[in-house]
Amino acid sequence: MMTAQGRSPAAQEALEKLCRGYWLPLYAFVRREGHGPEDAKDLTQEFFARLLERRDFDAVRREKGRLRSYLLVALKHFLSNERHRASAIKRGHGQQPISLDEIIAHQRNELEPAESVTAEQIYERRWALTVLDQVLARLGDEFRAAEKAPLFERLKELLADEPGRPTQAEIACELGMTENAVKQAFHRLRERYRQILREEIAHTVATPAEIEDELRHLIAVLRT
């Protein structure tokens, strides 16, 4: 996360990457606050445009270095200010917009707010799921680079303890491997998953000492 501070081209690129990676929890929060899909998209776009324009993450330290907390507080302030504006604002302020349309088109139904949960709860859960999605994406890229995409597609089904998931014996038979080879491959996948998860969390906190606390928080959110 600290690489996103400053005004160098590298810092700007890092900040844009963070915005692209974590827009979905913010969009979900805005939707739960009562805004329709199009208004929520515009508000999220404007929030990101201002964030990219400001390029200042010093305030993260005041939130104990957690990007998750900083962005939620910043978004709440932004929405509060927007409610008091008398006229429509111009979207973007000259910044290259982050395209949300394609992603929203595929995920809009999933983001319809439930009546029984708060905007903060939706934000926290969506944030946690976004982190896990990024971990799986990186892990998949590594398997594909090693020309093991079919193995990854089957092994990732074992990560979730859900009914109907394949057994290691079934995967071995399907891919022409021994069951022991599948067992070892899954063990390596789980170990690498843990490593990447910690790396992704490290991008959202200020110091390594905060990784464990943030990890425990994400686990607690997913268990609720």
N, C-alpha and C positions, 0 to 999 in steps of 0.2 A: 504494500500500500504506500510505503514511503516513496517509492519511485514515481508516484503520481504527483508529488509535490514539486514546486518550482515552475519555471517558465521555459525550460529548454524544450526542443522538439521531442526528445525522448519522454519528458514528463507529460507533455500534451498527449502523446500517443498512449502512454500508460493510463492517463485519466480517461481518454475516450474508450479504451478497452474495458475499464471498470464500468463505465456508464452502459456500454453495450451489454456487458455481462449481467448487470444487476438492475436493469430497467423494469423487469417484470414484477418484482415485489413492490416497487413504487407504484406502478400502474395499478396493481391489484388494490393497494391501499386507497388510491384516488377513487377507484370504482366503488369501494365499500363506503366511502364518504358520501356517496349519493350522486356522483357524476355519471352521465351516460357514457357509452363506449367512445364516441367521438370527442366529447369534451375531455374525458380522462386522457385520451391519447394526446390531445393538444396541450393539456396542462403538464403531462409528463414530459412531452417534447420541450416545452418552454423551460421547465425546471432543469432539464439537462443542458439546454442551450446556455442558461445563466451559469450553471456550474462550470461548463467548459470555458465560458468567457472569464469567469473569476479565477479559476485555476488555483484556488487557495484551500489547502487541506490542513492549515495550522489548527483549525478548530477541532480537528479529530482528537488531538491530544487532550482537549478538555472533556471529551467523551471517553476517556481512558483508552484512546487509540482505536476504538472500534468503528470501522466504516459503517457497519450496520446501524449503529446508534446515531452516528453523525448524519447519515442520509435521511433517516426518519425524522429527526429533529428539524433538519433543514427543510424537508418537504412540508412539514406541518407549518413552519413559519411562512413558507412560500404560499401555501394554500390560504392561510389566514390573510396574507397581504392581498392575494388575488380577490378574495371576497369583498375587500374594501375598495377595490378599484372601480371607478364609475364607468369606464369605457373599455372596450376590447383592446388588448395589447397586440402589438405586432410580434408574431412568432419568429424566433430564431436569432434576431439581432445580428444578422450577418454571419452566424456560425453555420457550418455545414451540418444540416439536420441529420439526426440518427433515424434511419428508416425503421418505423415500427409496424407499418401496415402489413407486411408479409407475415411477421411473427404473430401479430394479433389475429390475423385471419385464421390461423391454425389453432389458436389457444383461447379464443374469446369465450367459448362455451365453458371451458374449465374455470375461467375467471369470474363467472357470474357470482356475485356475492351471496353467501348464505345468510339467512336472517339471524341465525343463532350465534354468530361469531362477530367479534369487533374488527374494525379496520386494522388495529394493531396486531391482532392474532393472525389475520390473513397475511399481513406483511411479514411477520416473523416466520410463519410456516413457508410462505413462498420464497423467502430469502434462503431458508435452510434447504429447500428442494432445489433451488437454483445452484447452490454450492455443490450439491450432489450431482446435478446434471453436468456441471462443468468437470467434475472428477471423472465421471463416466466418459465424457467426450474426450478428455485427454488420454484416458486408458484405452479407449477404442482406437485413437490415432496411433498409439504405440503398437497395438496388436496389428493394425493394418500395415504399418511400416515394416513389421516383421513378417508380413504376408500370412497372418494368422487370424484374419477377420472372422471366418466361420467359427473358429474356436471361441473367440470373444463373444460372439452373438449368443452362443449356447451357455457359456460359463456365466455370463452376466445374469442369466435367469436364476442361477443358484444363489445370487446375493440376496434376493428377496425371499423371505420365508412365506411363500404363498402356495395355496393348493394348485396342483396341476403342473408344478415345475418339474423338469426332467430330472431323472436320477443320473448320477455319474456313470453308471453302467450303460444307460441309454445313450448318453452323449458319446461314450467310447465306441459303442456299436455303430452309431450314425457316422462318426468321423474316422472310423477305422483305426482307433487307438486302443491301447490297453486301459483298463479301468484305473490302474495305478498311475499311468501317465496323466490321465485326466485329473486324478486326485492331486498330483503334484502341481499340475498347471493351475488348478483352482487355488491351491495354497499360495502359489506365487502371485496370482491375481489379487487375492485378498491382501497380501502384504503390500503390494504396489498400490492398491486402492487406499490403504491407510496412509502411505507416504504422500500420495498426491493430495489426499484430503487435508493433511496438515499443511502442505504447501499452499493450497488454495486458501485456507484460513489465514495463513501467514500474510497473504496479499491484502487482507482486510483489517489487520491490526497493526499497531505501531511497533511492538516489540515481541520477540519470541516468547517472553514470559507470559503473554496474554493468550497464546494459542490454546492452552489447555482449558482455560476458563471459557473461551469462545466455543470450543469443541463441546464442552459439557452443556453449554446453553443450547446449541443446535440439536443435540441429542434429546434434551428435555423438551424442546419445541416439537420435535417429530413424534415424541411419545404421547403428546396430549391429543 
